[in-house]
Amino acid sequence: MSPLTPSSGSHRKHAAVWAALTLGLSVILLALLMLFISPSLHSGPRDLGLGVVGPQEQAASVAETLEDQSPGAFTVQSFESAEDLEQGIRNREIVGGLDFTEPDMTVYVASAGSTAVSGTVSNVGATMAAGRGQAAEIVDVVPLPPGDPTGVGIGGLAFPLVFGGIVPAVAFRSMLSGQRWWIFAGLTGFSVAGGFVVAAVLKYLFGSIEGPLVPVAASVALGIAALALPLAGLNECFGTKGFTIAAMSMMFVGNPFAGIATSAQWLPGGVAMIGQLLPPGAAGTLVRSVAYFDGVGGGAAALTLAVWVLAGAALWFSGPFIKAAKTRREAVAAAA
């Protein structure tokens, strides 16, 4: 057989496809590793608000010491009393604080805000106390519930939120093909039902929350709707490609950039900003705020999710008009 036979050409084509797929999939694997692992590797304290009870000179001295030890990790402010410092923690103005007014140092933390942050503040306080020949007493101003002392329940919300947004958009479209109102009703109904299911599991099964169920359920429902409605709307307007690109973005960017387990402050600056602009990160922030801080610090996250929901609804109801306009353009082009 001649070396230029069709069989040889077919082998070369298959070899080229094999090489392209191998290279392309390797690049995708590398990108996924970077997206999921890099944020964790480069995470750490940055601009964490730390209160100090004592004179301004004391706060300035603490700020200088911390800046030498961990540049950019803390911003220090002075408080007149321990009561004011504790209220600052509850209002989420600061993440913790140090009280130098007693013979031994008191370190104030809020483990419900982030166990990573509270652990860092505790270590900083213990180190400074040891350097001054003092003992350090840890006071948890906003603790996690006894049933979930490490915060695993809320910390693991990222994937369920993404799953709860993507899968219903596919399932209702497949099972109710062409029934636009039923699909929309299904997505909104599932968002509410899913919110209550997740909140009930967190409260009654995991013990992750002790307060009222409804605010947490509403926050989760808003997070699910902020994913499901835009994805369904993009599919209505731009077809499967629009849905696939958006779903992959939420899964491979929104999920690892959410920072739900550690809080956004623990992530690199750019990653944290992107994560909080996407539904998974915003939903995690809102859920933590309503579950442990009476909603304090959740306003921006709630607004972000509301914008996503409204954008999704707008895309959904614009879908038929966009499709009709596309059909007219194609008809004109075919007639030309």
N, C-alpha and C positions, 0 to 999 in steps of 0.2 A: 504494500500500500504506500502511496506517495506521502511524503511528509506534509503536503499541502492539501490533503483530503479534508472533506467536511468534518470528519471525526476529529482531526487535529485542531481545527478551528473551534469546535465545540469544547474540547478540553481546555483550550486557552481561555475561552469565555468563562467556563466554570471556575477556572483558577483565578481569573480576575475578580469574579463575584465573591469567591471564597476569601481572597485577600482583602477586598473592600469591606466585607462584613466583619471579618476578624478585626481589622483596624478600627472600623466604626464602632463596633460593640466595645472594644477596649477603651476607646475615648469616652464612650458613655459611662462605662464602669468607673473610669477615673473621675469623671465629673460627679457621679453619685457619691463616690468616696469623699471628694472635696466638699460637697454640699452637706453631707451628713456628719462628717467627722471634724472638718476644719473649725466650725463654730465652737465645738466643745474644746478643741485643743487651744484655741485662742480666747477662751472665755476666762472671766475673772472679774474682780471688783473694779469698777470705774465710776468715779464721781458719786460714790455712795454718800448720802447725807448722814453725818454723824454728829450727834449733839453732845455738848460737854456742859455739865453743871459746875459753875464756878466763875471766877472773874474772866474778863476778856483776855487777860494775859495768859491765863491757864489754857484757854481755847487756842490761842495763837501758838503756844508752846506745843500743844498736842498736834496741831496742824503741821507744824514744822517737822516734828518727829515722824509723823506718818508719811509726810511727803518724802522724807529721806529714805524711809523703809520701803514704801510702796508708791512710787510716783503716780499721780493721777487717780489713785484708788478711792480717796475720800475727800469730801468737802466738809469742813468742820464749822459748826456754828454754836454760839454760846446760849445757854438757857439759865434763867434765874433760879429755878428750883427743879427738883426731881419730878414734881407733879407736872410742870410745864413740859419737861422732856418726854414724859410718858404720853401726854396729850399730843405732842408733836409726832410721836410714833403712830398713835392711833389715827391721826389725820394724814399719815403717810408723807409728812414733810421731811422726815428723816427715817432711816432704817434701824437705828439703834443709838446708843449713847453711853457716856461714861460719867459717873458722879464721883468727884474727888473730895466732897465735903465731909465725908465720914473717915474714921481711921482706916478702914479698908475700902477698897474701890468697889462700887456697884456698877455692873455692866448690864445695860438694858438692851434687849433684842426683841424681835418679832418673828418667831419661827414660821408663823402662818404666812408671812410675806414671801419667805424663801429660806429654806433650811441652809442653802449654800451661803447666803448673805449672813444669816444669823450666826452660823458657825464661824465665819470669818470675823465678825465683830467680837464674838466670844473669845476667839484666839488672840485678837489684837488687844482686847482688854486684859486678858490673863497675862500676856507678855509684858504689857506696860506696868501692870500691878507688881509683877515679879521684879521688874527693874527698879521699882520704888520700895521694895521690901514689904509689899502689902499682899493680902489675900484678895481674890476677886470673887464676888458673889454675883451669879447670873440671875437676872430677873427677866422672865419671858412675858412681855406686856401683852402680846397677842399670840397665845400659844396655839398649836395645832390640837385637834381633838385627841383624847386618849386612845380612841379607836384607830387612829391613823397618825401616830406621832411623827412619822417621817414624811407625810404629805404625798404618799405614793398615789392616792386616789386621784386628786386633781392634777398631779404632775403627769399622769398618763393619759390626759384627755386629748392630746393632739391627734393621734391616729383615729380614735373613735369619731372625732369631729369631722375629719377629712372623709372617713368612710361614710359617715352619716350624710355628707353632702353629695358625694359622687354616686354612690350606689342607688339611692332613690331616683336620681335624675335619669339613670339608665333604666331602672326597673319600671317606673311608671310610664316612661316613653315606650318601652317595649310591650308592656301588657295592655296599654290603653292607646295604642297607635291611632292618631288622628283625632282623639278626643281631648282637644286642647283644654277645655274647662275642667274636665275630670283630672287631667294630669296636673294642672296648676293647683287644684284643690288637694290632690294627693300629696304634692310636695309641701304645701303649707301645713296640711294636717299632720303629715309625718314629722315635720319640724317640731310642732307642738308636742306630739306624742313622744318623740325621741327625747325632747328636753326633759319631760317628766320621768321617763324611764331612766335616763342617766342620773338625774338628780336623786331619784328614789334609791338607786343602787349605791350612789355615793353616801347617802344619809343612813339608809337602813341596813345595807349589806356590808359596806366597807367602813362605816363610821367616820367618813372623811369630813362631814359637816354636821354641825349640831344645831344650827339656826333654822329659820323658816325654809321650807322646801320650795315654795313658789318662786322667790327671786332667783334662786339658782336654776330652777327649771326654765324660767323665762330667758335667762342668760344663755343657757345651752341651746334652747330653741332658736334664739336669734342667731347664734353661731352656725347652727345647721342650715337655717334658711339663707344666711349670707353666703353659704357655699352652694347649696342646691339650686336656688333661683338663678343666680348668674350663669351657672353651668348649663341649666336647661334653656335659659335665654340665648346664650351663645349658640347652642345647638339649633334653636329655632331660626336664628338669623344667618348663621354661617355654616350650618351642617355639622357633620361629624368632626371635621378638622378643627372647627372652633371649639367644640366641646373637648376634644382630645388634648389640644394645646393647653387649655385652661386647667383641665383636670391634672395633667402632668405637672403644671406649674404649682398647683396647690399641694400635690403629693410630694414633689421633690424640692420645693422651695418653701412653701408655707409651713410644711410639717417640721423640717429641721430648724427653720428660723423662728419658730413660734416661741421658744424659750419658756414654755409653760412650767416645766419642772423647776427651773432655777430663777425665773423672772427675767424680763428683758434686760434689766440692768446688769445682768451677769454676762451677757453676750457682747461681742464686739460691736462698736457703735453703728456701723453701716448695716450689719446683719440685724441688729435689734430694731432699727428703724423700718427696714423692709418687712420684718416679721410682724411688727405691730400694725402695719398697713394692710396686711392680709388677714382674712377671717380667722384662721386657726390661732394666730398670736393674739389678735384682739379679743377673741372669745375666751381664751385662757386668762387673760388679764381681767376681763369683766367677771368671770366666774369667781376668781380668787377674791376680787374686791367685794362682791356681794356676799360671798360665803363667810368671810372673816373680818371685813372692815366696814360693814354696813353700807357698801357701795362706794365708799371714799376711794378716789383714784381710778374709778371705772368710767368716768364720763366720756373721755376721748375714745375709749374702746367701744362703748355703746354707740357713739356717733359714727365711728368707722363701720361697724356692723350694719347700722341702719342705712348708710350710704350704699353698701354692697347689696342689701335687700332691695332698695329702691331701684338701683341700677339693674338688678336681675329682673325685676318686674317690668321695667321699661323695655328691656331687651325682649322679654317674653311677648309683650303686647305689640311690639314693633315688628316681630318676626314675620307675620303675614304680609305686611306692607313691603318689607325688604325683599321677601321672596317674589312678590308680584312685580316689583320694580325690576328685579333681576330677570324675570321671565320676559318682560316687555323689551328689555335691552337685548336679550338673546334673540327674540323674534325679529326685532329691527335689524340686527346684525345678519340674521339668516336671510332676510328679504333683500338686503342690499347686494 
